[in-house]
Amino acid sequence: NSIRGDTISLIDVLTKDGKLEQAGGAAYIASLTQMVPSAANIQNYAKIIMDCSTRRELMKLATELREPASTQTGDDSNALLDRAEQKIFALSERNETTKIQEMRDIIVDDIEIIEKHFRNKGNFTGVPTGFSKIDSWTAGLQKSELIIIGARPSIGKTALALSMMRHIVVEEKIPCGFFSLEMPYQSIGMRLLAMESKVDMGRMRSGLLQTANFKSIQDAAGKLYDAPLYTVDTPNMRLLDLRAMARRMVVNHKVKIIFIDYIGLISTENS
């Protein structure tokens, strides 16, 4: 009972006491560690237990309703339906995770938000894009918002998004994620270098550069080198995988905003 060690310690004690074979042998003792549930999966285990509990309650309810429903005496069918609805609703409510918000709670939260804005007059409450007109309209890109940049092909949607990202990661030093579903990461870097250095991207691709251009590109590379931008360039990416990688970006790199170019190329789980 005083043992607090690992498998090796346990086998050693049992061997010294001459009880190893009686306990099942070293192989059996070692195999016990594989049978212990991992705390890392505790949420999944809890969901399984909750699901099984709900199924048992449904089976119990079905048994309770079967006898009165099969006889002509006692409550009529409307009363039985009412009882069944009440019990099923109670089960459904137990599993419900979405909270219904009352107006009193909403108003209290909104007043707190307004007071916070009042104390920070003129300051952006979201992530600034670097475009003063857009920032004045939106007070910055706000948390939990889905913002879609829409325009016809070749109008400059990606260029606008990259300009915003350049400002966010270079000027504001705010960690940013970028999912590019049609452009490789090298091209993304080239476009950001062109923006930062003010050197025409056509010159960079053709090699028709002057010495001054190299200096500008090197200075731009120095600014971009430590910029907290994290890029994924997987075409036909599944929504499930994108969500997983986005969570990883948030946890590992403290990413505050994510750009996707473009959202129509994301595959659903069933694709």
N, C-alpha and C positions, 0 to 999 in steps of 0.2 A: 504493500500500500504506500510505502514511502518512496517508490521509484518515480522520478520525474525526468528520466533521460529519454534517449531515442531508442530505436529498434536494436541497435548494437548493444546498448547498455542492458536492455531487457534480456536479450539472448545470453549475455554474459552472466547476469544474475541467475537466470534459470539453469544455465550450465553448471555454475558453482553449487547450486542447491540440488543438482541431479534431477531436475524436473523438466528439462527441455523437451524430451521425447513425450512425456506425459502431456505437455502443453500443445503438442502437435508438430514439434520440430522447428528448425530455423527457417525453412522455406515457408511454412505456414505463418509464423510470426511476421516475417517480412511482407507476406501478401496482405496482412491486415491493414497496412498503411494505404494500400490501393483501394480499400473498401470505404475509407473514411471520406465523407463528402467534403468538398473544398468550400471554404468560406467565400471564395471569389465568385461562386455561382449562387450565393444565397438568395438573390432576387428571383432567379429562375426557379429555385426550389420552392420559394414562397408562392409563386404563381401556380406551380403544379399542385401544391397543397390546397390553395384556394379553389382551383378548378375542380379538384376531386371532392372537396367539401360541398361545392355548389351542386355537383352531380348527385351526391348522396342526398342532399336536401330535396332535390327534384324527385328522386326515386321515392323518398319518404312521403312527399306531398302527393305523388301519383297514387301511392298505396292508400293514403288517407281518404282520397276522393273517390277511389274505385268502388268501395262498398256502398256509400250513400248514393252514388250515381247509378248503381245497378239495381237499386230497390225503388219501389213506387211509394214507399212511406217516407216520412220525415220531410226535410226541406224540399221545396220545388227546385226546378232547374236553374231559375234565376238566382236563388239564394246560393246554390252550389257554385255558379259562375262567379258571383260576387266574392265568395270565400276564396275561390281559386285565384281570382285577380289580386286580392289583397295579399295572399301568401307569395305569389309570384313577384308582385311589385316589391315586397319586402326583401326577397332574394336579390332582385335587380338593384335595389337601392344599396344593399350591402356591397355589391361589386362596383358601384358607380364611383369613379374617381374624379369626374368633372363636377366642379362646384357651381351651383346656381347662385349668381351674385345678386344680392338685394340692392335696391337703389340707394339706401343709406350708406352701404359700403362703397359703392361706386363714387358717390358725391364726396365722401371723406378722402378717398384716394386722389380724386381729381383736384380738390382744393389743395392738397399737399403738393401736387405737381405744379399747379399754378403759382403757389407761394415760392417754390424752388426756382421757377422761371423768373419771378419778380425779383428775387434776391440776386439773380445772375443776369441782370439786364444787359442785353447786347451780346452776351456770350452764347456760343453754340452749345446746345444740349446734346447734340449728336456728333458724328464724325464729319469734320469739314471737308468739302470736296476741292477747295481751292478756287471754285467759281463763285465769286461774290454774289451774283444774282441768284444762283441756285441755293446757296447757303442762306440768303436772306429770306427766301420762300420757305425753306424746310427747316431752318435752324440746325442744319447738318443732317447727315444720314442717320436716322433714328434706329435704336435697337429694336429688333423683332420685326422690322418692316421689310416687305418684299417690294423692291423698286425695279420696274422693267423699263429699260431704255428702248424705245420703239422708233423705227424709221425704215425707209426703203433700203434695199441692198446698196452697199458702197457709198452710203451717205456719211459714215464716220462714227457708227455706234461703238465699235471696239476702240477707236482712237479716243473718244470721249471717256470711256471707262478706264483706259490706260492713263489718261491725263489725270483723272481723279485718283487713281492708285498711286501714281508718281508723287502727287502732293501728299497723300496720306502717309506713305512709307518714308519719303525723303524729308519733307518739311515738318510733318507732325510726329514722325517716328511711331506711328500706330501700327501694330502688327495686322497684316492683311493677307487673306487667302485668295488665290485666283485659280479657278478651274477653266482651262482652255480645252474645248472639245474639238477644235478644228485647226489650231495653230500650235506648232511645237514650241517648247520652252525657249529654244535658241532665238526664234523669231520674236518672241515676247521681249527677251533681253535686248535684241537689236533695236526694237521700236522704242523701248525705254531709254536706251543710250542715245538714240537720235533726238528724242524729246529733250533730254537733259543737256546734251551737248550743243543743240541747235544746228547739228550737221545733217544735211539732207541724207535720207536713208538710201536713196538711189546711188549716191556717191560711195556710201559705206559698202553697198553690195557689189558695185562695179570695181572698187579699188581706186577710183579716180579721186584720191584725197591729196590735200596739200599738207605741209608740215604743221601749219596752224590747226588744221582739222584734227590731227593726231593729238595735239595738246588738249584740245577741247574734249575729245573722246576720253582721254586718260583722266581728265578732271571729273568728267561725268561718271566714269567707272568707279572712281574713288568714292563718290557720293552714294552710288548705288550698291557698292560692295557690301556694306553692312545694313542695307535697308531691310526691314523685317517683312519681306514679301515671300510667301510660300506658294509655289506653283505646282499644279498637277496638269499634265497635258495628255490625258487619256481620251481618245475618241470613242464614241458610242458607250459612254460610261453609264452604268446602271444607277438609278436613283438610290438604291440601297447602299451601294459602294460609296457614292458621293456623300451621303449622310454620315457614314462611318468615318470617312477621311476628314470631313468637316469637324466632327466631334474631336478627332485626334488633333487637328490643328488648334482647336480651342484649348484642349487640355495641355498639349505639349508646347505650344508656341504663344498662348494667350491671344489668339487672333480675335479681333473685335468686329471685323467686317469681311464678307466674302463676296467676290465677283464671280459670275459664271458666264462664259462666252461660248456658245450661247445656250439658253435654257431649253430651246426646242430640240437640241441634239441629245438630251438625256433620255436614256432608255428606261422603260418601266421594269419592275421586277419580273413581269410575265413575258418580256420580250426575249 
